[in-house]
C-alpha cells in the first residue's frame, strides 16, 4: 500500500462548536506523565488526560493510563464519532499541545490492549497541526489537522504517524 489507510473529514465540527468544546475540554485535569522510549524516560511537552470505561487500562511507552468517567462534553463527542464511524469507543486519550514545540514522534497505536479492527479517531480542536504518516520504502504523507476536523486511521499495521514540532504555533 503506497498511502496510509486514512479518512480525513474537515469541518466535522463548526468553528463555533470547536471553540466551545476546546474551552470545555481545557478544564480537564491534564498531566505530563513520564514515558519511556528506547529505555530513556522523559516528560513530553504535550499533556494528556484519559476518559473511558472504568475497566479499561491503556498502557503505552511504559506508562499506564487509568481513565476517568466521561464528562458531558466527551459523551457528546463520543456519540458524534460513533454515529460517523459505526464503531463503539470505550477509551479517549486527550492530548494538549500547548506550543508548537510540543510533538509526538513516529509511532503506531498497536498496543495489545487495542482492538485493531476499530478505527483510531483523532479530533482536532486547536491550532492546525500536521500529522506525518511514514512507511519504509514509501514517500511520507502529510495531513493537516484543522480545528474541527476528524481523522480516522483504519489500521496501524504498516504506517507510523507523528506530529512534528511547528515553529509558528
CNS distance restraints for C-alpha pairs under 8 A (distance, minus, plus):
assign (resid   2 and name CA) (resid 138 and name CA) 6.22 0.50 0.50
assign (resid   2 and name CA) (resid 139 and name CA) 7.92 0.50 0.50
assign (resid   3 and name CA) (resid 138 and name CA) 7.92 0.50 0.50
assign (resid   3 and name CA) (resid 141 and name CA) 7.22 0.50 0.50
assign (resid   4 and name CA) (resid 133 and name CA) 6.77 0.50 0.50
assign (resid   4 and name CA) (resid 141 and name CA) 7.68 0.50 0.50
assign (resid   4 and name CA) (resid 159 and name CA) 6.25 0.50 0.50
assign (resid   5 and name CA) (resid 153 and name CA) 6.30 0.50 0.50
assign (resid   5 and name CA) (resid 154 and name CA) 5.58 0.50 0.50
assign (resid   5 and name CA) (resid 155 and name CA) 6.56 0.50 0.50
assign (resid   6 and name CA) (resid 151 and name CA) 6.98 0.50 0.50
assign (resid   6 and name CA) (resid 152 and name CA) 5.45 0.50 0.50
assign (resid   6 and name CA) (resid 153 and name CA) 4.63 0.50 0.50
assign (resid   6 and name CA) (resid 154 and name CA) 5.74 0.50 0.50
assign (resid   7 and name CA) (resid 151 and name CA) 5.78 0.50 0.50
assign (resid   7 and name CA) (resid 152 and name CA) 5.06 0.50 0.50
assign (resid   7 and name CA) (resid 153 and name CA) 6.77 0.50 0.50
assign (resid   7 and name CA) (resid 154 and name CA) 7.82 0.50 0.50
assign (resid   8 and name CA) (resid 149 and name CA) 7.36 0.50 0.50
assign (resid   8 and name CA) (resid 150 and name CA) 6.03 0.50 0.50
assign (resid   8 and name CA) (resid 151 and name CA) 4.56 0.50 0.50
assign (resid   8 and name CA) (resid 152 and name CA) 6.43 0.50 0.50
assign (resid   9 and name CA) (resid 149 and name CA) 5.67 0.50 0.50
assign (resid   9 and name CA) (resid 150 and name CA) 5.05 0.50 0.50
assign (resid   9 and name CA) (resid 151 and name CA) 6.17 0.50 0.50
assign (resid  10 and name CA) (resid 146 and name CA) 7.05 0.50 0.50
assign (resid  10 and name CA) (resid 148 and name CA) 6.80 0.50 0.50
assign (resid  10 and name CA) (resid 149 and name CA) 4.38 0.50 0.50
assign (resid  10 and name CA) (resid 150 and name CA) 6.41 0.50 0.50
assign (resid  11 and name CA) (resid  15 and name CA) 7.76 0.50 0.50
assign (resid  11 and name CA) (resid 147 and name CA) 7.60 0.50 0.50
assign (resid  11 and name CA) (resid 148 and name CA) 5.13 0.50 0.50
assign (resid  11 and name CA) (resid 149 and name CA) 5.12 0.50 0.50
assign (resid  11 and name CA) (resid 150 and name CA) 7.77 0.50 0.50
assign (resid  12 and name CA) (resid 148 and name CA) 5.52 0.50 0.50
assign (resid  12 and name CA) (resid 149 and name CA) 5.12 0.50 0.50
assign (resid  12 and name CA) (resid 150 and name CA) 5.93 0.50 0.50
assign (resid  13 and name CA) (resid  17 and name CA) 5.84 0.50 0.50
assign (resid  13 and name CA) (resid  18 and name CA) 5.87 0.50 0.50
assign (resid  13 and name CA) (resid 148 and name CA) 4.53 0.50 0.50
assign (resid  13 and name CA) (resid 149 and name CA) 6.70 0.50 0.50
assign (resid  14 and name CA) (resid  18 and name CA) 5.96 0.50 0.50
assign (resid  14 and name CA) (resid 148 and name CA) 6.16 0.50 0.50
assign (resid  15 and name CA) (resid  19 and name CA) 6.08 0.50 0.50
assign (resid  15 and name CA) (resid 147 and name CA) 7.20 0.50 0.50
assign (resid  15 and name CA) (resid 148 and name CA) 6.48 0.50 0.50
assign (resid  16 and name CA) (resid  20 and name CA) 6.30 0.50 0.50
assign (resid  17 and name CA) (resid  21 and name CA) 6.12 0.50 0.50
assign (resid  17 and name CA) (resid 148 and name CA) 7.90 0.50 0.50
assign (resid  18 and name CA) (resid  22 and name CA) 5.98 0.50 0.50
assign (resid  18 and name CA) (resid 125 and name CA) 5.52 0.50 0.50
assign (resid  18 and name CA) (resid 147 and name CA) 6.74 0.50 0.50
assign (resid  18 and name CA) (resid 148 and name CA) 5.42 0.50 0.50
assign (resid  19 and name CA) (resid  23 and name CA) 6.22 0.50 0.50
assign (resid  19 and name CA) (resid 125 and name CA) 7.12 0.50 0.50
assign (resid  20 and name CA) (resid  24 and name CA) 6.37 0.50 0.50
assign (resid  21 and name CA) (resid  25 and name CA) 5.88 0.50 0.50
assign (resid  21 and name CA) (resid  73 and name CA) 6.99 0.50 0.50
assign (resid  21 and name CA) (resid 125 and name CA) 7.38 0.50 0.50
assign (resid  22 and name CA) (resid  26 and name CA) 5.95 0.50 0.50
assign (resid  22 and name CA) (resid 125 and name CA) 5.68 0.50 0.50
assign (resid  22 and name CA) (resid 126 and name CA) 6.99 0.50 0.50
assign (resid  23 and name CA) (resid  27 and name CA) 7.17 0.50 0.50
assign (resid  24 and name CA) (resid  28 and name CA) 7.72 0.50 0.50
assign (resid  24 and name CA) (resid  73 and name CA) 7.23 0.50 0.50
assign (resid  25 and name CA) (resid  73 and name CA) 7.50 0.50 0.50
assign (resid  28 and name CA) (resid  49 and name CA) 7.18 0.50 0.50
assign (resid  29 and name CA) (resid  49 and name CA) 6.41 0.50 0.50
assign (resid  30 and name CA) (resid  47 and name CA) 5.62 0.50 0.50
assign (resid  30 and name CA) (resid  48 and name CA) 5.07 0.50 0.50
assign (resid  30 and name CA) (resid  49 and name CA) 4.92 0.50 0.50
assign (resid  30 and name CA) (resid  96 and name CA) 7.97 0.50 0.50
assign (resid  31 and name CA) (resid  47 and name CA) 5.14 0.50 0.50
assign (resid  31 and name CA) (resid  48 and name CA) 5.52 0.50 0.50
assign (resid  31 and name CA) (resid  49 and name CA) 6.55 0.50 0.50
assign (resid  32 and name CA) (resid  43 and name CA) 6.05 0.50 0.50
assign (resid  32 and name CA) (resid  44 and name CA) 6.60 0.50 0.50
assign (resid  32 and name CA) (resid  45 and name CA) 7.53 0.50 0.50
assign (resid  32 and name CA) (resid  46 and name CA) 6.83 0.50 0.50
assign (resid  32 and name CA) (resid  47 and name CA) 4.79 0.50 0.50
assign (resid  32 and name CA) (resid  48 and name CA) 6.39 0.50 0.50
assign (resid  33 and name CA) (resid  43 and name CA) 6.04 0.50 0.50
assign (resid  33 and name CA) (resid  44 and name CA) 7.55 0.50 0.50
assign (resid  33 and name CA) (resid  47 and name CA) 7.65 0.50 0.50
assign (resid  33 and name CA) (resid  48 and name CA) 7.72 0.50 0.50
assign (resid  33 and name CA) (resid  63 and name CA) 7.28 0.50 0.50
assign (resid  34 and name CA) (resid  41 and name CA) 6.34 0.50 0.50
assign (resid  34 and name CA) (resid  42 and name CA) 5.39 0.50 0.50
assign (resid  34 and name CA) (resid  43 and name CA) 4.75 0.50 0.50
assign (resid  34 and name CA) (resid  44 and name CA) 7.44 0.50 0.50
assign (resid  34 and name CA) (resid  63 and name CA) 6.96 0.50 0.50
assign (resid  35 and name CA) (resid  41 and name CA) 5.49 0.50 0.50
assign (resid  35 and name CA) (resid  42 and name CA) 5.64 0.50 0.50
assign (resid  35 and name CA) (resid  43 and name CA) 6.27 0.50 0.50
assign (resid  35 and name CA) (resid  44 and name CA) 7.52 0.50 0.50
assign (resid  35 and name CA) (resid  60 and name CA) 7.91 0.50 0.50
assign (resid  35 and name CA) (resid  61 and name CA) 5.38 0.50 0.50
assign (resid  35 and name CA) (resid  62 and name CA) 5.78 0.50 0.50
assign (resid  35 and name CA) (resid  63 and name CA) 5.65 0.50 0.50
assign (resid  36 and name CA) (resid  40 and name CA) 5.34 0.50 0.50
assign (resid  36 and name CA) (resid  41 and name CA) 4.31 0.50 0.50
assign (resid  36 and name CA) (resid  42 and name CA) 6.53 0.50 0.50
assign (resid  36 and name CA) (resid  61 and name CA) 4.89 0.50 0.50
assign (resid  36 and name CA) (resid  62 and name CA) 5.31 0.50 0.50
assign (resid  36 and name CA) (resid  63 and name CA) 7.44 0.50 0.50
assign (resid  37 and name CA) (resid  41 and name CA) 6.49 0.50 0.50
assign (resid  37 and name CA) (resid  61 and name CA) 5.95 0.50 0.50
assign (resid  37 and name CA) (resid  62 and name CA) 7.97 0.50 0.50
assign (resid  44 and name CA) (resid 102 and name CA) 7.42 0.50 0.50
assign (resid  44 and name CA) (resid 103 and name CA) 7.82 0.50 0.50
assign (resid  44 and name CA) (resid 104 and name CA) 7.95 0.50 0.50
assign (resid  45 and name CA) (resid  97 and name CA) 7.20 0.50 0.50
assign (resid  45 and name CA) (resid  98 and name CA) 7.90 0.50 0.50
assign (resid  45 and name CA) (resid 101 and name CA) 7.30 0.50 0.50
assign (resid  45 and name CA) (resid 102 and name CA) 4.74 0.50 0.50
assign (resid  45 and name CA) (resid 103 and name CA) 6.93 0.50 0.50
assign (resid  46 and name CA) (resid  95 and name CA) 6.49 0.50 0.50
assign (resid  46 and name CA) (resid  96 and name CA) 5.47 0.50 0.50
assign (resid  46 and name CA) (resid  97 and name CA) 4.81 0.50 0.50
assign (resid  46 and name CA) (resid  98 and name CA) 6.74 0.50 0.50
assign (resid  46 and name CA) (resid 102 and name CA) 5.34 0.50 0.50
assign (resid  46 and name CA) (resid 103 and name CA) 6.79 0.50 0.50
assign (resid  47 and name CA) (resid  95 and name CA) 5.62 0.50 0.50
assign (resid  47 and name CA) (resid  96 and name CA) 5.14 0.50 0.50
assign (resid  47 and name CA) (resid  97 and name CA) 6.83 0.50 0.50
assign (resid  48 and name CA) (resid  93 and name CA) 6.82 0.50 0.50
assign (resid  48 and name CA) (resid  94 and name CA) 5.33 0.50 0.50
assign (resid  48 and name CA) (resid  95 and name CA) 4.46 0.50 0.50
assign (resid  48 and name CA) (resid  96 and name CA) 6.26 0.50 0.50
assign (resid  49 and name CA) (resid  67 and name CA) 7.82 0.50 0.50
assign (resid  49 and name CA) (resid  93 and name CA) 5.96 0.50 0.50
assign (resid  49 and name CA) (resid  94 and name CA) 5.20 0.50 0.50
assign (resid  49 and name CA) (resid  95 and name CA) 6.79 0.50 0.50
assign (resid  50 and name CA) (resid  65 and name CA) 6.57 0.50 0.50
assign (resid  50 and name CA) (resid  66 and name CA) 6.80 0.50 0.50
assign (resid  50 and name CA) (resid  67 and name CA) 4.74 0.50 0.50
assign (resid  50 and name CA) (resid  68 and name CA) 6.24 0.50 0.50
assign (resid  50 and name CA) (resid  91 and name CA) 7.24 0.50 0.50
assign (resid  50 and name CA) (resid  92 and name CA) 5.56 0.50 0.50
assign (resid  50 and name CA) (resid  93 and name CA) 4.53 0.50 0.50
assign (resid  50 and name CA) (resid  94 and name CA) 6.01 0.50 0.50
assign (resid  51 and name CA) (resid  66 and name CA) 7.79 0.50 0.50
assign (resid  51 and name CA) (resid  67 and name CA) 4.21 0.50 0.50
assign (resid  51 and name CA) (resid  68 and name CA) 4.46 0.50 0.50
assign (resid  51 and name CA) (resid  69 and name CA) 5.52 0.50 0.50
assign (resid  51 and name CA) (resid  70 and name CA) 5.30 0.50 0.50
assign (resid  51 and name CA) (resid  91 and name CA) 5.83 0.50 0.50
assign (resid  51 and name CA) (resid  92 and name CA) 5.12 0.50 0.50
assign (resid  51 and name CA) (resid  93 and name CA) 6.62 0.50 0.50
assign (resid  52 and name CA) (resid  56 and name CA) 7.16 0.50 0.50
assign (resid  52 and name CA) (resid  67 and name CA) 5.28 0.50 0.50
assign (resid  52 and name CA) (resid  68 and name CA) 6.16 0.50 0.50
assign (resid  52 and name CA) (resid  69 and name CA) 5.54 0.50 0.50
assign (resid  52 and name CA) (resid  70 and name CA) 5.71 0.50 0.50
assign (resid  52 and name CA) (resid  90 and name CA) 5.23 0.50 0.50
assign (resid  52 and name CA) (resid  91 and name CA) 4.21 0.50 0.50
assign (resid  52 and name CA) (resid  92 and name CA) 5.95 0.50 0.50
assign (resid  53 and name CA) (resid  67 and name CA) 6.97 0.50 0.50
assign (resid  53 and name CA) (resid  68 and name CA) 7.90 0.50 0.50
assign (resid  53 and name CA) (resid  69 and name CA) 6.65 0.50 0.50
assign (resid  53 and name CA) (resid  90 and name CA) 5.49 0.50 0.50
assign (resid  53 and name CA) (resid  91 and name CA) 6.47 0.50 0.50
assign (resid  54 and name CA) (resid  66 and name CA) 7.79 0.50 0.50
assign (resid  54 and name CA) (resid  67 and name CA) 6.33 0.50 0.50
assign (resid  54 and name CA) (resid  68 and name CA) 7.13 0.50 0.50
assign (resid  54 and name CA) (resid  69 and name CA) 6.82 0.50 0.50
assign (resid  56 and name CA) (resid  66 and name CA) 7.07 0.50 0.50
assign (resid  56 and name CA) (resid  67 and name CA) 7.08 0.50 0.50
assign (resid  56 and name CA) (resid  90 and name CA) 7.71 0.50 0.50
assign (resid  56 and name CA) (resid  91 and name CA) 7.36 0.50 0.50
assign (resid  57 and name CA) (resid  64 and name CA) 6.63 0.50 0.50
assign (resid  57 and name CA) (resid  65 and name CA) 5.90 0.50 0.50
assign (resid  57 and name CA) (resid  66 and name CA) 5.30 0.50 0.50
assign (resid  57 and name CA) (resid  67 and name CA) 7.12 0.50 0.50
assign (resid  57 and name CA) (resid 113 and name CA) 7.95 0.50 0.50
assign (resid  58 and name CA) (resid  64 and name CA) 5.66 0.50 0.50
assign (resid  58 and name CA) (resid  65 and name CA) 5.10 0.50 0.50
assign (resid  58 and name CA) (resid  66 and name CA) 6.80 0.50 0.50
assign (resid  58 and name CA) (resid 113 and name CA) 6.77 0.50 0.50
assign (resid  59 and name CA) (resid  63 and name CA) 5.50 0.50 0.50
assign (resid  59 and name CA) (resid  64 and name CA) 4.22 0.50 0.50
assign (resid  59 and name CA) (resid  65 and name CA) 6.09 0.50 0.50
assign (resid  59 and name CA) (resid 111 and name CA) 7.42 0.50 0.50
assign (resid  59 and name CA) (resid 113 and name CA) 7.76 0.50 0.50
assign (resid  60 and name CA) (resid  64 and name CA) 6.50 0.50 0.50
assign (resid  60 and name CA) (resid 111 and name CA) 6.98 0.50 0.50
assign (resid  67 and name CA) (resid  91 and name CA) 7.39 0.50 0.50
assign (resid  70 and name CA) (resid  74 and name CA) 5.85 0.50 0.50
assign (resid  70 and name CA) (resid  75 and name CA) 6.01 0.50 0.50
assign (resid  71 and name CA) (resid  75 and name CA) 6.14 0.50 0.50
assign (resid  72 and name CA) (resid  76 and name CA) 6.37 0.50 0.50
assign (resid  73 and name CA) (resid  77 and name CA) 6.37 0.50 0.50
assign (resid  74 and name CA) (resid  78 and name CA) 5.85 0.50 0.50
assign (resid  75 and name CA) (resid  79 and name CA) 6.12 0.50 0.50
assign (resid  76 and name CA) (resid  80 and name CA) 6.26 0.50 0.50
assign (resid  77 and name CA) (resid  81 and name CA) 6.20 0.50 0.50
assign (resid  78 and name CA) (resid  82 and name CA) 6.06 0.50 0.50
assign (resid  78 and name CA) (resid  89 and name CA) 7.18 0.50 0.50
assign (resid  79 and name CA) (resid  83 and name CA) 6.17 0.50 0.50
assign (resid  80 and name CA) (resid  84 and name CA) 6.47 0.50 0.50
assign (resid  81 and name CA) (resid  85 and name CA) 6.07 0.50 0.50
assign (resid  81 and name CA) (resid 121 and name CA) 7.67 0.50 0.50
assign (resid  82 and name CA) (resid  86 and name CA) 5.34 0.50 0.50
assign (resid  82 and name CA) (resid  87 and name CA) 5.31 0.50 0.50
assign (resid  82 and name CA) (resid  88 and name CA) 5.70 0.50 0.50
assign (resid  82 and name CA) (resid  89 and name CA) 7.10 0.50 0.50
assign (resid  83 and name CA) (resid  87 and name CA) 7.74 0.50 0.50
assign (resid  85 and name CA) (resid 119 and name CA) 7.82 0.50 0.50
assign (resid  87 and name CA) (resid 118 and name CA) 6.58 0.50 0.50
assign (resid  87 and name CA) (resid 119 and name CA) 7.64 0.50 0.50
assign (resid  97 and name CA) (resid 102 and name CA) 5.23 0.50 0.50
assign (resid  97 and name CA) (resid 103 and name CA) 7.10 0.50 0.50
assign (resid  98 and name CA) (resid 102 and name CA) 6.69 0.50 0.50
assign (resid  99 and name CA) (resid 169 and name CA) 5.89 0.50 0.50
assign (resid 100 and name CA) (resid 165 and name CA) 5.37 0.50 0.50
assign (resid 100 and name CA) (resid 166 and name CA) 4.47 0.50 0.50
assign (resid 100 and name CA) (resid 167 and name CA) 5.34 0.50 0.50
assign (resid 100 and name CA) (resid 168 and name CA) 6.47 0.50 0.50
assign (resid 100 and name CA) (resid 169 and name CA) 4.52 0.50 0.50
assign (resid 101 and name CA) (resid 165 and name CA) 4.77 0.50 0.50
assign (resid 101 and name CA) (resid 166 and name CA) 6.16 0.50 0.50
assign (resid 101 and name CA) (resid 167 and name CA) 6.74 0.50 0.50
assign (resid 102 and name CA) (resid 164 and name CA) 7.90 0.50 0.50
assign (resid 102 and name CA) (resid 165 and name CA) 5.93 0.50 0.50
assign (resid 103 and name CA) (resid 162 and name CA) 7.69 0.50 0.50
assign (resid 103 and name CA) (resid 163 and name CA) 5.29 0.50 0.50
assign (resid 103 and name CA) (resid 164 and name CA) 5.15 0.50 0.50
assign (resid 103 and name CA) (resid 165 and name CA) 5.19 0.50 0.50
assign (resid 104 and name CA) (resid 162 and name CA) 5.55 0.50 0.50
assign (resid 104 and name CA) (resid 163 and name CA) 5.15 0.50 0.50
assign (resid 104 and name CA) (resid 164 and name CA) 6.47 0.50 0.50
assign (resid 105 and name CA) (resid 161 and name CA) 7.62 0.50 0.50
assign (resid 105 and name CA) (resid 162 and name CA) 4.94 0.50 0.50
assign (resid 105 and name CA) (resid 163 and name CA) 6.55 0.50 0.50
assign (resid 105 and name CA) (resid 164 and name CA) 7.00 0.50 0.50
assign (resid 106 and name CA) (resid 134 and name CA) 7.80 0.50 0.50
assign (resid 106 and name CA) (resid 160 and name CA) 5.53 0.50 0.50
assign (resid 106 and name CA) (resid 161 and name CA) 5.01 0.50 0.50
assign (resid 106 and name CA) (resid 162 and name CA) 4.32 0.50 0.50
assign (resid 106 and name CA) (resid 163 and name CA) 7.69 0.50 0.50
assign (resid 107 and name CA) (resid 160 and name CA) 4.89 0.50 0.50
assign (resid 107 and name CA) (resid 161 and name CA) 5.57 0.50 0.50
assign (resid 107 and name CA) (resid 162 and name CA) 6.54 0.50 0.50
assign (resid 108 and name CA) (resid 156 and name CA) 5.68 0.50 0.50
assign (resid 108 and name CA) (resid 157 and name CA) 7.63 0.50 0.50
assign (resid 108 and name CA) (resid 159 and name CA) 7.14 0.50 0.50
assign (resid 108 and name CA) (resid 160 and name CA) 4.97 0.50 0.50
assign (resid 108 and name CA) (resid 161 and name CA) 6.52 0.50 0.50
assign (resid 109 and name CA) (resid 114 and name CA) 7.80 0.50 0.50
assign (resid 109 and name CA) (resid 156 and name CA) 6.21 0.50 0.50
assign (resid 110 and name CA) (resid 114 and name CA) 6.57 0.50 0.50
assign (resid 110 and name CA) (resid 116 and name CA) 7.13 0.50 0.50
assign (resid 110 and name CA) (resid 156 and name CA) 6.10 0.50 0.50
assign (resid 110 and name CA) (resid 157 and name CA) 7.53 0.50 0.50
assign (resid 116 and name CA) (resid 155 and name CA) 6.66 0.50 0.50
assign (resid 116 and name CA) (resid 156 and name CA) 7.35 0.50 0.50
assign (resid 117 and name CA) (resid 154 and name CA) 7.89 0.50 0.50
assign (resid 117 and name CA) (resid 155 and name CA) 7.39 0.50 0.50
assign (resid 118 and name CA) (resid 154 and name CA) 7.23 0.50 0.50
assign (resid 119 and name CA) (resid 152 and name CA) 6.00 0.50 0.50
assign (resid 119 and name CA) (resid 153 and name CA) 5.47 0.50 0.50
assign (resid 119 and name CA) (resid 154 and name CA) 4.65 0.50 0.50
assign (resid 119 and name CA) (resid 155 and name CA) 6.64 0.50 0.50
assign (resid 120 and name CA) (resid 152 and name CA) 5.68 0.50 0.50
assign (resid 120 and name CA) (resid 153 and name CA) 5.06 0.50 0.50
assign (resid 120 and name CA) (resid 154 and name CA) 6.65 0.50 0.50
assign (resid 120 and name CA) (resid 155 and name CA) 7.81 0.50 0.50
assign (resid 121 and name CA) (resid 150 and name CA) 6.85 0.50 0.50
assign (resid 121 and name CA) (resid 151 and name CA) 5.82 0.50 0.50
assign (resid 121 and name CA) (resid 152 and name CA) 4.70 0.50 0.50
assign (resid 121 and name CA) (resid 153 and name CA) 6.51 0.50 0.50
assign (resid 122 and name CA) (resid 150 and name CA) 5.68 0.50 0.50
assign (resid 122 and name CA) (resid 151 and name CA) 5.00 0.50 0.50
assign (resid 122 and name CA) (resid 152 and name CA) 6.33 0.50 0.50
assign (resid 123 and name CA) (resid 145 and name CA) 8.00 0.50 0.50
assign (resid 123 and name CA) (resid 148 and name CA) 6.85 0.50 0.50
assign (resid 123 and name CA) (resid 149 and name CA) 5.78 0.50 0.50
assign (resid 123 and name CA) (resid 150 and name CA) 4.66 0.50 0.50
assign (resid 123 and name CA) (resid 151 and name CA) 6.40 0.50 0.50
assign (resid 124 and name CA) (resid 128 and name CA) 7.80 0.50 0.50
assign (resid 124 and name CA) (resid 145 and name CA) 6.21 0.50 0.50
assign (resid 124 and name CA) (resid 146 and name CA) 6.33 0.50 0.50
assign (resid 124 and name CA) (resid 147 and name CA) 5.03 0.50 0.50
assign (resid 124 and name CA) (resid 148 and name CA) 5.60 0.50 0.50
assign (resid 124 and name CA) (resid 149 and name CA) 5.66 0.50 0.50
assign (resid 124 and name CA) (resid 150 and name CA) 6.86 0.50 0.50
assign (resid 125 and name CA) (resid 146 and name CA) 7.68 0.50 0.50
assign (resid 125 and name CA) (resid 147 and name CA) 4.54 0.50 0.50
assign (resid 125 and name CA) (resid 148 and name CA) 5.41 0.50 0.50
assign (resid 125 and name CA) (resid 149 and name CA) 7.67 0.50 0.50
assign (resid 126 and name CA) (resid 146 and name CA) 7.70 0.50 0.50
assign (resid 126 and name CA) (resid 147 and name CA) 5.31 0.50 0.50
assign (resid 127 and name CA) (resid 146 and name CA) 6.92 0.50 0.50
assign (resid 127 and name CA) (resid 147 and name CA) 6.23 0.50 0.50
assign (resid 127 and name CA) (resid 169 and name CA) 7.04 0.50 0.50
assign (resid 128 and name CA) (resid 144 and name CA) 6.54 0.50 0.50
assign (resid 128 and name CA) (resid 145 and name CA) 5.44 0.50 0.50
assign (resid 128 and name CA) (resid 146 and name CA) 4.49 0.50 0.50
assign (resid 128 and name CA) (resid 147 and name CA) 6.06 0.50 0.50
assign (resid 129 and name CA) (resid 144 and name CA) 5.77 0.50 0.50
assign (resid 129 and name CA) (resid 145 and name CA) 5.33 0.50 0.50
assign (resid 129 and name CA) (resid 146 and name CA) 6.85 0.50 0.50
assign (resid 129 and name CA) (resid 163 and name CA) 7.18 0.50 0.50
assign (resid 129 and name CA) (resid 166 and name CA) 7.49 0.50 0.50
assign (resid 130 and name CA) (resid 142 and name CA) 6.36 0.50 0.50
assign (resid 130 and name CA) (resid 143 and name CA) 5.51 0.50 0.50
assign (resid 130 and name CA) (resid 144 and name CA) 4.29 0.50 0.50
assign (resid 130 and name CA) (resid 145 and name CA) 5.73 0.50 0.50
assign (resid 130 and name CA) (resid 163 and name CA) 5.99 0.50 0.50
assign (resid 130 and name CA) (resid 164 and name CA) 7.08 0.50 0.50
assign (resid 131 and name CA) (resid 142 and name CA) 5.80 0.50 0.50
assign (resid 131 and name CA) (resid 143 and name CA) 5.24 0.50 0.50
assign (resid 131 and name CA) (resid 144 and name CA) 6.25 0.50 0.50
assign (resid 131 and name CA) (resid 145 and name CA) 6.91 0.50 0.50
assign (resid 131 and name CA) (resid 161 and name CA) 6.45 0.50 0.50
assign (resid 131 and name CA) (resid 162 and name CA) 5.52 0.50 0.50
assign (resid 131 and name CA) (resid 163 and name CA) 4.77 0.50 0.50
assign (resid 131 and name CA) (resid 164 and name CA) 7.25 0.50 0.50
assign (resid 132 and name CA) (resid 140 and name CA) 6.62 0.50 0.50
assign (resid 132 and name CA) (resid 141 and name CA) 5.69 0.50 0.50
assign (resid 132 and name CA) (resid 142 and name CA) 4.59 0.50 0.50
assign (resid 132 and name CA) (resid 143 and name CA) 6.42 0.50 0.50
assign (resid 132 and name CA) (resid 161 and name CA) 5.40 0.50 0.50
assign (resid 132 and name CA) (resid 162 and name CA) 5.18 0.50 0.50
assign (resid 132 and name CA) (resid 163 and name CA) 6.28 0.50 0.50
assign (resid 132 and name CA) (resid 164 and name CA) 7.52 0.50 0.50
assign (resid 133 and name CA) (resid 140 and name CA) 5.59 0.50 0.50
assign (resid 133 and name CA) (resid 141 and name CA) 5.05 0.50 0.50
assign (resid 133 and name CA) (resid 142 and name CA) 6.37 0.50 0.50
assign (resid 133 and name CA) (resid 143 and name CA) 7.99 0.50 0.50
assign (resid 133 and name CA) (resid 159 and name CA) 6.19 0.50 0.50
assign (resid 133 and name CA) (resid 160 and name CA) 5.54 0.50 0.50
assign (resid 133 and name CA) (resid 161 and name CA) 4.44 0.50 0.50
assign (resid 133 and name CA) (resid 162 and name CA) 6.67 0.50 0.50
assign (resid 134 and name CA) (resid 138 and name CA) 7.10 0.50 0.50
assign (resid 134 and name CA) (resid 139 and name CA) 7.07 0.50 0.50
assign (resid 134 and name CA) (resid 140 and name CA) 4.70 0.50 0.50
assign (resid 134 and name CA) (resid 141 and name CA) 6.62 0.50 0.50
assign (resid 134 and name CA) (resid 159 and name CA) 5.42 0.50 0.50
assign (resid 134 and name CA) (resid 160 and name CA) 5.25 0.50 0.50
assign (resid 134 and name CA) (resid 161 and name CA) 6.35 0.50 0.50
assign (resid 135 and name CA) (resid 139 and name CA) 7.44 0.50 0.50
assign (resid 135 and name CA) (resid 140 and name CA) 6.98 0.50 0.50
assign (resid 135 and name CA) (resid 158 and name CA) 6.40 0.50 0.50
assign (resid 135 and name CA) (resid 159 and name CA) 4.88 0.50 0.50
assign (resid 135 and name CA) (resid 160 and name CA) 6.49 0.50 0.50
assign (resid 145 and name CA) (resid 149 and name CA) 6.26 0.50 0.50
assign (resid 145 and name CA) (resid 150 and name CA) 7.85 0.50 0.50
assign (resid 145 and name CA) (resid 151 and name CA) 7.64 0.50 0.50
assign (resid 156 and name CA) (resid 160 and name CA) 7.14 0.50 0.50
